[in-house]
Amino acid sequence: MSITTWTWILVGVTFAIYILVAIRARAVSTGAFYTAERTIHPVLNGMATGADWMSAASFISMAGMISFMGRDGSMYLLGWTGGYVLLAMLLAPYLRKYGKFTVPEFIGDRYYSQGARIISLICAIFISFTYVAGQMRGVGVVFSRFLNVPINTGVVIGMCIVFFYAVLGGMKGVTYTQVAQYCILIIAYMIPAIYISIMLTNNPIPAFGFGSSISPGGAEILNDASTQGRYLLDVLNGIHKDLGFSEYTSGVRPKIDIFFIVVALMVGTAGLPHVIIRFFTVPRIRDARASAGWALFFIVLLYTAAPAVAVFARTNFIKTVHNVHYDHAPKWLKNWESTGLIAWIDKNGDGKMQYGPGKAITGKPKYTGKTGNLGQALVSNLITTDANELYVDRDIMVLANPEIARLPNWVIALVAAGGLAAALSTAAGLLLVISASISHDLMKGVLMPSMSEKGELMWARCGAAGAVVIAGLFGIFPPGFVAQVVAFAFGLAAASFFPAIIMGIFSKKTNVYGAMTGMIAGIGFTTTYIIYFKFINPGANRPENWWFGISPEGIGAVGMIINFVLMYIVSKVTPEPPQEIQDLVERLRYPVERTTGETKISTDARKPY
C-alpha cells in the first residue's frame, strides 16, 4: 500500500481511539474536568505527563534542531531533561500537597491577593498560547505531507480533534487519551530509530548506534565503501568539513548563549503550568513523587534516542541529495517539495543540487500547486543567498527520516501518527490550562465567586472551545519553527512563574508586592526582548547585537534573574506577609502525616488585594 493509504489507516485508527477514550472518560464535574478527580494511578499519570511534556517540539523538531546545529543542539536535550528533574524535586510534591486546581490559584492564595492571581492567570494564558502555536504548526506539517492537504487544512483538522476530546473529556478524558498517545508516539519514534541503527551500524540500540562504527551494509546504504569500519560521527564530521561546515561535534554558538538557553529551558520546564497541573491528578503526595519518576523514565526513552535520530537523518540526507542531479533526485525529496518545506534553486545552472553553508532562500517558499521543481517555480518570489541551493525546513527531518532511509511505507505512516500524537497531547494539556484559567481563576475566583458548579463547567468548556480556535490561528500564522516557538514559551515561564512558585514554597518572607513586581517585570522584559528581535527588527537578531550575547531563546533566564532580584528587594522594603500566610508556608514544607499521606493546608488567610 502507498504511504498515503497507510497514513489514513493509522491516523484514522489512532483518532478513533482518542475519541472513544474521551467519550468513556468524559468529565461530568469540575473536579473531573480540572484534576480528573485525583484518581489517576502514578504509572498512568507518568505516561500522560510524558505525552503532555513531549510535544511536537520533542518529537518533530528537537532531533531536527540537533541535526542542523550539531553539538549546539544538545542544549535542548540538557535544558528540557534537567528542567523536568527540577520540577519533580522542588515543585511537584509541594503543589500537590497544597491540593487546589491551578497554579494561579496557588499564587493567589500564597500571596493573599486577587491581583497576583489575575497576573498569574494572564501569564498562564500568554505562555500557553505561545506554546500551543508550536503544536498546531506541527499538526499542519504532518498533515501537509502525509495526507496531501495544505498545512492550514491540517491545522483545522487537528483543531477539530482536540476540540472534541479536550472540551468533552476535560482533564479526565485528556489524561487517558494522553496515555494512549504516549504509547503511539514512543512506538512511532523508536521503531524507525532502531531500524536505521541496525541498518547503519548493526546496533539495535540507537543511543549506542550513533557512537558505533558503520557496518558493511551501512556503507552500502551510504553508497560509500570508504565509510565501512569508521565511526559514524567521524564520517559525519568529515562530510561537514568537505562541504565547508564546521565539524558536527564542534560548537559555534557563543557559550554564554548556550548556558542561558539551557537555564531558561530548565527553569521554564519547572514553571510550565500544563506540566504542573498533571501532578494535581494523583490521589496522594507520594503518588506525585512516584508519577514524576515514572514520567522521567518514559521521557528518557525518547530523549536518549533523539541525538541518534539526528545523526542518522543528517548523514542520510546529505548523502542522498548533495551533488545529485535534480532529474535523479530521491523520491522523498520530490514528495516533500509539494509541502513547500524543502526547495531547490539551481543557482549555477548545472542541474545538480549543491548543499553547503549559508541560507538558500530568504523567506519560506509557499506551495503554488505547480509540479516539478518547486524552488525553480518560485525563484522570482524569493531572495537567494550564499552558495547553498537547498532550502530545508528543520521540522521535516524526523518525519522525513524513514523516507530518506527507504524504510517500509507502514513505518513512514507510523511516524506521522506519532507526530500527531505528540502535538495533540500537548495541545490538549495547554488548552486545559487556558480553560481553567478562564473558568476557575477568572470567572469563579474573581468575577463570579457564587457561580454554581454547573455554570463553572460550562465556562470551562466554552473557554476550551475559544482557546482551540485561537490556537488554530497561531498554528496557521506561527511566529517560527516548532522548537523555536516552544523555546520562547519556556523562557516566558522561566521569567514569570518559576520565581513566584519557588519563593512561594521556600520563603515565608516573600510578599505580594515583591511577587507582583517580579512577575510583571520578568515577563515584560522577556516579551519585549523577544518581540524586538523576532518581529520588530529581525535583521538585528545576531550575536553582536544581543544583550551580553544572549539570544531571544535564552533571554528568559535573564528575565528570571530580574524577577528574583526585584521580588527580594521589594519584599524587603515592604510589609511582611501576614502571620497566617507564613504559617501556611511552614506547614506546606512539613513532611506528610504517615496515617493519611496528606497534610491539610488551610487557605482561609487569603485576602483580596
Secondary structure, 3 states (H helix, E strand, C coil): CCHHHHHHHHHHHHHHHHHHHHHHCCCCCHHHHHHHHHCCCHHHHHHHHHHHHCCHHHHHHHHHHHHHHHHHHHHHHHHHHHHHHHHHHHHHHHHHHHCCCCHHHHHHHHCCCHHHHHHHHHHHHHHHHHHHHHHHHHHHHHHHHHCCCCHHHHHHHHHHHHHHHHHHHHHHHHHHHHHHHHHHHHHHHHHHHHHHHHHHHCCCCHHHHCCCECCHHHHHHCCCHHHCCCEHHHHHHHHHHHHCCCCCCCCCCCHHHHHHHHHHHHHHHHCCHHHHHHHHCCCCHHHHHHHHHHHHHHHHHHHCCHHHHHHHHHHHHHHHHCCEEHHHCCHHHHHHHCCCCEEECCCCCCCEECCCCCCCEECCCCCCCCCCCHHHHCHHHCEECCCCCEEECHHHHHHHHHHHCCCCHHHHHHHHHHHHHHHHHHHHHHHHHHHHHHHHHHHHHHHCCCCCHHHHHHHHHHHHHHHHHHHHHHHHCCCCCHHHHHHHHHHHHHHHHHHHHHHHHHCCCCCHHHHHHHHHHHHHHHHHHHHHHHHHCHHHCCCCCCECCECCCCHHHHHHHHHHHHHHHHHHHCCCCCHHHHHHHHHHCCCCCCCCCCCCCCCCCCCCC
